Structure formats: structure tokens, C-alpha cells
Amino acid sequence: MKKVCALILLGLVIISTVIYQYYYHDGAQNNIVIMDESHELVDTSIDESISNRILAVYLDEPYYYYLGYDGIGRYDIKNHKLDVWEFTVYGDETEQHKLYHPRSKMIVNKKNKLEDFSKMDLDNFEKMLMNSDRGAKYFNKRWYHSGYEATFLDLDNHLIITNDVRGVKDTATKILVFNVSGFLVIDKETNDIQVYFDESIAGKKVRDSLIAMLRYTYGDHLGLLNSLDEIGEEERSILLQLRDNYVSKN
């Protein structure tokens, strides 16, 4: 009977381990985990959410740095202290992810702006964005392609331009982005954006609300192209290759 109970207990431990590994991304470092599907950043030692949905993280013990849909912050793992500049990352198809701490077990210190963090923290935020883990990319100290989601983000405006990135290429003068609705070309000198949307490129029709959002945000710095031929030959060739690579794998 004791052997049967021991086997049952062992089975429960194995099942629990499998479930834990399924729902959590990577291993738990100092009780800090990233939920596998929601990308919520959690301190399991106090069962508290640090960020509802992260885009980037960086560990420099005893601190855990993150960029999330609800802001950017530094979490003191040992003392459960969160320093955060809260803002909302938004986009055409994103939900609200504002995080509240009404009865939090952690100490929350809210910043009014990014510059309120120390130089060390600012340097670590930069390292976080520069980290190419999971294919993340950082351009011109402004544009960010998350390694956790198919997201291309304008950090200056806290704006998600697209959640459907399937390929990104950095050239000497341009940032080239392929998503399932079309192509984006960003000039690295001026940060001007050209967009060409065509459902036939990868099968998704662009939403009118996205075009309206881009027009409102970028005004004269946005160029809506009517033809693929309006993109330079070299850039067009690269973008089409990114599309072909995606199509061949799907």
C-alpha cells in the first residue's frame, strides 16, 4: 500500500512539474517568471504581478528590468520593491494592460518620467533593449521589435505599429518591416515612414483604423504608397525576400 501511495505521489509531482513548465516561460530566476501565453511578469514568492504583459526583460541582480504594455520599470527582487514609470502602450488591435497595486505586497515607487531613474538604471534599460535574445531588435534609439511578440513598437509614442511582424531587416539607411498586411520602410535619418498595404502580400487586409491611427500620429512624416514600385528597388527586393521566406515556411 505504501508503494502505491508513493507512486501516486510521484505521479502528482511529475504532473505538477509538467503543468508548471507549460505555463511558465523559461526557468524561474529568483522566483521571477514570465507566463508562457500572457507574458505576464510575476514574482511567485509573493504571488504578485510586476507587469501584466512584457515586451522585454533584463536581469542584473538583484534587479529585474522590464518594458511592458503598462510601463517600464526596475524590480528589486530581494526587497520586493518596484520602481516604475507607468504609461500605456497602445495600438490598433491591443487591449488595455494598465496595472494597479491597490493592496500590493510590494513597495511601489512611481516615477514621473524616464529621466527620474538613475544613470545605472537608464544604462540597464538600454542594455535590455539592445539584447537580441529571442530575435529582438532595437533601432535608432526609438524603434523596437520585441522578442516576445510579433510586435514592432515606436518607443517615443508608446505606439504598436503592428502586431503581425514576420520579418525585419536593418540596412545602412532603412529599417524594413514585413507584416502580414504589407511593408513598412523607415528612414533612419529622418524617421519618416512609408507604408504599402496589400492583402495579396500575405493574406491579411489592413484595418482602416490602423491607417487612421498612423495618419494621426505621424502626419506629414507618413507616406501611404499606392504601388509596390514606389519602394526603392533594393528595399523592395529585400522586403519581397522576407515575404518569400515567410510563405515558404507556412
Contacts in CASP RR format, 6 or more apart in sequence:
PFRMAT RR
TARGET T0000
AUTHOR 0000-0000-0000
METHOD contacts of the structure
MODEL  1
MKKVCALILLGLVIISTVIYQYYYHDGAQNNIVIMDESHELVDTSIDESI
SNRILAVYLDEPYYYYLGYDGIGRYDIKNHKLDVWEFTVYGDETEQHKLY
HPRSKMIVNKKNKLEDFSKMDLDNFEKMLMNSDRGAKYFNKRWYHSGYEA
TFLDLDNHLIITNDVRGVKDTATKILVFNVSGFLVIDKETNDIQVYFDES
IAGKKVRDSLIAMLRYTYGDHLGLLNSLDEIGEEERSILLQLRDNYVSKN
22 36 0 8 1.000
23 35 0 8 1.000
23 36 0 8 1.000
23 37 0 8 1.000
24 33 0 8 1.000
24 34 0 8 1.000
24 35 0 8 1.000
24 36 0 8 1.000
25 33 0 8 1.000
25 34 0 8 1.000
25 35 0 8 1.000
25 36 0 8 1.000
25 39 0 8 1.000
26 33 0 8 1.000
26 34 0 8 1.000
27 33 0 8 1.000
28 44 0 8 1.000
29 59 0 8 1.000
29 64 0 8 1.000
30 61 0 8 1.000
30 62 0 8 1.000
30 64 0 8 1.000
30 77 0 8 1.000
31 43 0 8 1.000
31 44 0 8 1.000
31 45 0 8 1.000
31 77 0 8 1.000
32 41 0 8 1.000
32 42 0 8 1.000
32 43 0 8 1.000
32 44 0 8 1.000
32 50 0 8 1.000
32 59 0 8 1.000
32 64 0 8 1.000
32 75 0 8 1.000
32 77 0 8 1.000
33 41 0 8 1.000
33 42 0 8 1.000
33 44 0 8 1.000
34 40 0 8 1.000
34 41 0 8 1.000
34 42 0 8 1.000
34 54 0 8 1.000
34 57 0 8 1.000
34 148 0 8 1.000
35 41 0 8 1.000
35 42 0 8 1.000
38 52 0 8 1.000
38 53 0 8 1.000
39 53 0 8 1.000
39 54 0 8 1.000
39 55 0 8 1.000
39 148 0 8 1.000
39 149 0 8 1.000
40 49 0 8 1.000
40 51 0 8 1.000
40 52 0 8 1.000
40 53 0 8 1.000
40 54 0 8 1.000
41 49 0 8 1.000
41 50 0 8 1.000
41 51 0 8 1.000
41 54 0 8 1.000
41 57 0 8 1.000
41 64 0 8 1.000
41 66 0 8 1.000
41 68 0 8 1.000
41 75 0 8 1.000
42 48 0 8 1.000
42 49 0 8 1.000
42 50 0 8 1.000
43 50 0 8 1.000
43 75 0 8 1.000
43 77 0 8 1.000
43 80 0 8 1.000
43 106 0 8 1.000
45 80 0 8 1.000
46 80 0 8 1.000
46 105 0 8 1.000
46 106 0 8 1.000
47 105 0 8 1.000
48 80 0 8 1.000
48 104 0 8 1.000
48 105 0 8 1.000
48 106 0 8 1.000
49 99 0 8 1.000
50 64 0 8 1.000
50 66 0 8 1.000
50 75 0 8 1.000
50 82 0 8 1.000
50 106 0 8 1.000
51 66 0 8 1.000
51 68 0 8 1.000
51 69 0 8 1.000
51 70 0 8 1.000
51 71 0 8 1.000
51 73 0 8 1.000
51 99 0 8 1.000
52 68 0 8 1.000
52 69 0 8 1.000
52 70 0 8 1.000
52 97 0 8 1.000
52 98 0 8 1.000
52 99 0 8 1.000
53 68 0 8 1.000
53 69 0 8 1.000
53 70 0 8 1.000
53 97 0 8 1.000
54 66 0 8 1.000
54 67 0 8 1.000
54 68 0 8 1.000
54 69 0 8 1.000
54 148 0 8 1.000
55 67 0 8 1.000
55 68 0 8 1.000
55 69 0 8 1.000
55 89 0 8 1.000
55 144 0 8 1.000
55 146 0 8 1.000
55 147 0 8 1.000
55 148 0 8 1.000
55 149 0 8 1.000
55 151 0 8 1.000
55 153 0 8 1.000
56 66 0 8 1.000
56 67 0 8 1.000
56 68 0 8 1.000
56 128 0 8 1.000
56 129 0 8 1.000
56 131 0 8 1.000
56 136 0 8 1.000
56 144 0 8 1.000
56 146 0 8 1.000
56 147 0 8 1.000
56 148 0 8 1.000
57 64 0 8 1.000
57 65 0 8 1.000
57 66 0 8 1.000
57 67 0 8 1.000
57 128 0 8 1.000
58 64 0 8 1.000
58 65 0 8 1.000
58 66 0 8 1.000
58 124 0 8 1.000
58 125 0 8 1.000
58 127 0 8 1.000
58 128 0 8 1.000
58 131 0 8 1.000
59 65 0 8 1.000
60 124 0 8 1.000
60 127 0 8 1.000
61 77 0 8 1.000
62 76 0 8 1.000
62 77 0 8 1.000
62 78 0 8 1.000
62 79 0 8 1.000
63 74 0 8 1.000
63 75 0 8 1.000
63 76 0 8 1.000
63 77 0 8 1.000
63 121 0 8 1.000
63 124 0 8 1.000
64 74 0 8 1.000
64 75 0 8 1.000
64 77 0 8 1.000
65 73 0 8 1.000
65 74 0 8 1.000
65 75 0 8 1.000
65 121 0 8 1.000
65 124 0 8 1.000
65 125 0 8 1.000
65 128 0 8 1.000
66 72 0 8 1.000
66 73 0 8 1.000
66 75 0 8 1.000
66 128 0 8 1.000
67 73 0 8 1.000
67 125 0 8 1.000
67 128 0 8 1.000
67 129 0 8 1.000
67 144 0 8 1.000
68 89 0 8 1.000
68 97 0 8 1.000
69 88 0 8 1.000
69 89 0 8 1.000
69 94 0 8 1.000
69 97 0 8 1.000
70 86 0 8 1.000
70 87 0 8 1.000
70 88 0 8 1.000
70 89 0 8 1.000
70 97 0 8 1.000
70 98 0 8 1.000
70 99 0 8 1.000
71 84 0 8 1.000
71 85 0 8 1.000
71 86 0 8 1.000
71 87 0 8 1.000
71 88 0 8 1.000
71 89 0 8 1.000
72 84 0 8 1.000
72 85 0 8 1.000
72 87 0 8 1.000
72 114 0 8 1.000
72 125 0 8 1.000
73 82 0 8 1.000
73 83 0 8 1.000
73 84 0 8 1.000
73 85 0 8 1.000
73 117 0 8 1.000
73 125 0 8 1.000
74 82 0 8 1.000
74 83 0 8 1.000
74 84 0 8 1.000
74 117 0 8 1.000
74 121 0 8 1.000
74 124 0 8 1.000
75 81 0 8 1.000
75 82 0 8 1.000
75 83 0 8 1.000
75 106 0 8 1.000
76 82 0 8 1.000
76 83 0 8 1.000
79 107 0 8 1.000
80 105 0 8 1.000
80 106 0 8 1.000
80 107 0 8 1.000
81 106 0 8 1.000
81 107 0 8 1.000
81 108 0 8 1.000
81 109 0 8 1.000
82 101 0 8 1.000
82 106 0 8 1.000
82 107 0 8 1.000
82 108 0 8 1.000
82 109 0 8 1.000
83 109 0 8 1.000
83 111 0 8 1.000
83 117 0 8 1.000
83 121 0 8 1.000
84 108 0 8 1.000
84 109 0 8 1.000
84 110 0 8 1.000
84 111 0 8 1.000
85 110 0 8 1.000
85 111 0 8 1.000
85 112 0 8 1.000
85 113 0 8 1.000
85 114 0 8 1.000
85 116 0 8 1.000
85 117 0 8 1.000
86 98 0 8 1.000
86 99 0 8 1.000
86 110 0 8 1.000
87 158 0 8 1.000
88 96 0 8 1.000
88 97 0 8 1.000
88 98 0 8 1.000
88 158 0 8 1.000
89 97 0 8 1.000
89 153 0 8 1.000
89 158 0 8 1.000
89 159 0 8 1.000
89 160 0 8 1.000
90 96 0 8 1.000
90 158 0 8 1.000
90 159 0 8 1.000
90 160 0 8 1.000
91 159 0 8 1.000
91 160 0 8 1.000
91 161 0 8 1.000
91 163 0 8 1.000
91 213 0 8 1.000
92 160 0 8 1.000
92 207 0 8 1.000
92 209 0 8 1.000
92 210 0 8 1.000
92 213 0 8 1.000
93 163 0 8 1.000
93 207 0 8 1.000
93 210 0 8 1.000
94 160 0 8 1.000
94 163 0 8 1.000
101 108 0 8 1.000
111 117 0 8 1.000
114 122 0 8 1.000
114 125 0 8 1.000
115 122 0 8 1.000
117 125 0 8 1.000
129 136 0 8 1.000
129 138 0 8 1.000
129 144 0 8 1.000
130 138 0 8 1.000
133 147 0 8 1.000
134 147 0 8 1.000
134 148 0 8 1.000
135 145 0 8 1.000
135 147 0 8 1.000
136 144 0 8 1.000
136 145 0 8 1.000
136 146 0 8 1.000
136 147 0 8 1.000
136 148 0 8 1.000
137 144 0 8 1.000
137 145 0 8 1.000
137 168 0 8 1.000
137 170 0 8 1.000
138 144 0 8 1.000
138 145 0 8 1.000
139 145 0 8 1.000
139 170 0 8 1.000
139 175 0 8 1.000
139 186 0 8 1.000
139 188 0 8 1.000
140 175 0 8 1.000
140 188 0 8 1.000
140 191 0 8 1.000
141 155 0 8 1.000
142 154 0 8 1.000
142 155 0 8 1.000
142 156 0 8 1.000
142 191 0 8 1.000
143 152 0 8 1.000
143 153 0 8 1.000
143 154 0 8 1.000
143 155 0 8 1.000
143 175 0 8 1.000
143 186 0 8 1.000
144 152 0 8 1.000
144 153 0 8 1.000
144 155 0 8 1.000
145 151 0 8 1.000
145 152 0 8 1.000
145 153 0 8 1.000
145 165 0 8 1.000
145 168 0 8 1.000
145 177 0 8 1.000
146 152 0 8 1.000
146 153 0 8 1.000
149 163 0 8 1.000
150 162 0 8 1.000
150 163 0 8 1.000
150 164 0 8 1.000
150 165 0 8 1.000
150 166 0 8 1.000
150 179 0 8 1.000
151 160 0 8 1.000
151 162 0 8 1.000
151 163 0 8 1.000
151 165 0 8 1.000
152 160 0 8 1.000
152 161 0 8 1.000
152 162 0 8 1.000
152 165 0 8 1.000
152 168 0 8 1.000
152 177 0 8 1.000
152 179 0 8 1.000
152 184 0 8 1.000
153 159 0 8 1.000
153 160 0 8 1.000
153 161 0 8 1.000
154 160 0 8 1.000
154 161 0 8 1.000
154 217 0 8 1.000
157 217 0 8 1.000
159 213 0 8 1.000
159 217 0 8 1.000
161 177 0 8 1.000
161 184 0 8 1.000
161 193 0 8 1.000
161 214 0 8 1.000
162 177 0 8 1.000
162 179 0 8 1.000
162 181 0 8 1.000
162 184 0 8 1.000
162 210 0 8 1.000
164 179 0 8 1.000
164 180 0 8 1.000
164 181 0 8 1.000
164 204 0 8 1.000
165 177 0 8 1.000
165 178 0 8 1.000
165 179 0 8 1.000
166 178 0 8 1.000
166 179 0 8 1.000
166 180 0 8 1.000
166 202 0 8 1.000
166 242 0 8 1.000
166 243 0 8 1.000
166 246 0 8 1.000
167 177 0 8 1.000
167 178 0 8 1.000
167 179 0 8 1.000
167 242 0 8 1.000
167 245 0 8 1.000
167 246 0 8 1.000
168 175 0 8 1.000
168 176 0 8 1.000
168 177 0 8 1.000
168 178 0 8 1.000
168 242 0 8 1.000
169 175 0 8 1.000
169 176 0 8 1.000
169 238 0 8 1.000
169 239 0 8 1.000
169 242 0 8 1.000
170 176 0 8 1.000
171 234 0 8 1.000
171 235 0 8 1.000
171 238 0 8 1.000
172 188 0 8 1.000
173 187 0 8 1.000
173 188 0 8 1.000
173 189 0 8 1.000
174 185 0 8 1.000
174 186 0 8 1.000
174 187 0 8 1.000
174 188 0 8 1.000
174 235 0 8 1.000
175 184 0 8 1.000
175 185 0 8 1.000
175 186 0 8 1.000
175 188 0 8 1.000
176 183 0 8 1.000
176 184 0 8 1.000
176 185 0 8 1.000
176 186 0 8 1.000
176 235 0 8 1.000
176 238 0 8 1.000
176 239 0 8 1.000
176 242 0 8 1.000
177 183 0 8 1.000
177 184 0 8 1.000
177 185 0 8 1.000
177 186 0 8 1.000
178 184 0 8 1.000
178 201 0 8 1.000
178 202 0 8 1.000
178 239 0 8 1.000
178 242 0 8 1.000
178 243 0 8 1.000
178 246 0 8 1.000
179 202 0 8 1.000
180 201 0 8 1.000
180 202 0 8 1.000
180 203 0 8 1.000
180 204 0 8 1.000
181 197 0 8 1.000
181 198 0 8 1.000
181 199 0 8 1.000
181 201 0 8 1.000
181 202 0 8 1.000
181 203 0 8 1.000
181 204 0 8 1.000
181 205 0 8 1.000
181 206 0 8 1.000
181 210 0 8 1.000
182 195 0 8 1.000
182 196 0 8 1.000
182 197 0 8 1.000
182 198 0 8 1.000
182 201 0 8 1.000
182 202 0 8 1.000
182 206 0 8 1.000
183 195 0 8 1.000
183 196 0 8 1.000
183 201 0 8 1.000
183 228 0 8 1.000
183 231 0 8 1.000
183 239 0 8 1.000
184 193 0 8 1.000
184 194 0 8 1.000
184 195 0 8 1.000
185 193 0 8 1.000
185 194 0 8 1.000
185 195 0 8 1.000
185 231 0 8 1.000
185 235 0 8 1.000
185 239 0 8 1.000
186 192 0 8 1.000
186 193 0 8 1.000
186 194 0 8 1.000
187 193 0 8 1.000
187 194 0 8 1.000
190 221 0 8 1.000
191 221 0 8 1.000
192 221 0 8 1.000
192 222 0 8 1.000
192 223 0 8 1.000
193 214 0 8 1.000
193 218 0 8 1.000
193 221 0 8 1.000
193 222 0 8 1.000
193 223 0 8 1.000
194 222 0 8 1.000
194 223 0 8 1.000
194 225 0 8 1.000
194 230 0 8 1.000
194 231 0 8 1.000
195 214 0 8 1.000
195 222 0 8 1.000
195 223 0 8 1.000
195 224 0 8 1.000
195 225 0 8 1.000
196 225 0 8 1.000
196 227 0 8 1.000
196 228 0 8 1.000
196 230 0 8 1.000
196 231 0 8 1.000
197 206 0 8 1.000
197 211 0 8 1.000
198 228 0 8 1.000
199 205 0 8 1.000
199 206 0 8 1.000
201 243 0 8 1.000
202 243 0 8 1.000
202 246 0 8 1.000
202 247 0 8 1.000
211 224 0 8 1.000
214 222 0 8 1.000
215 222 0 8 1.000
215 224 0 8 1.000
225 231 0 8 1.000
228 236 0 8 1.000
229 236 0 8 1.000
231 239 0 8 1.000
END
